């Protein structure tokens, strides 16, 4: 049985918020209290979601911090090989 390759949380954010809702990166970075360079790292899958970032994502985009952390965990577990 094929397993689904879970997206990195940043890829999910890029697809479902930045692209789908036409939310600018600059606006999102500002709302999250992040520099644009840090946001770019997140959106490209180079920055892992930690507890602090999960809280910021939860407060800004919705979903619980636990969901953001679980999404990161699923991505990490699948890509560990």
N, C-alpha and C positions, 0 to 999 in steps of 0.2 A: 504494500500500500504506500503510495506517495504521500509524504508529509508536506504540508503547506509551509513555504518559507515565509515566516512572519516579517513584516517590514520593520525597519528601524523606526523608532518614534519620530525622528526628524523627517523621514520620508513620508510618514503618515501625515504629519503636520503640513509639509509642503504640498501634498496632494489634496488634502481635505480642508485646509484652511487658507493657505497662501494662494493656491491656484483656484480652487473651487469657489471660494468666497471673495476672490480678488483682494485679499488683504496684503498690503505692501509689506515687504520685509522690514523696512524702516519703521513702519507703524507697529508691527509685531514686536520688533526688538525693543522699541520704546515701552510698550505695554508690559513686556516681560522684565524690563530693567536690565537688558543685556546690550552689549555692543553688537554692532552689525556683524563683525567678524566672528564673534561667538555664535550668533544665530546661524550664520552660514555654515559653521562647523556642525551644528546640530542638524540643520536641514540636509546636509550632505552625508550624514551618518557617521561623522568622525568624532562626535562628542556624545558620550553616554549620558543618559538621564540619571541624575542622582537625586537624593531626597529633596534637596533645596530647589533644584530645577523642576522637579515633579510638582512641588507646591506652587511654584510660579506658573507652571503650565495649567494647573488646576484652577488657580485664581483667575487666569486670563482666558483660557479656552474652554473651561468646564472639564468634566470628567474628574474623577477623584485622583488625588496624588497616587494612590495605590494602583489605579489603572495604568497611569503613565509608567510607574516602576515595573509593573507586571509586563507591560509591552516591551520594555527594555530587557527584562529578564528572559522573555520568550525569544527575543532576537538574539541575545547573547548565547542562550542554550542551543539554539539551532545552528548558529555560526561558530560554535566552539571547535569544530573539527579541523 
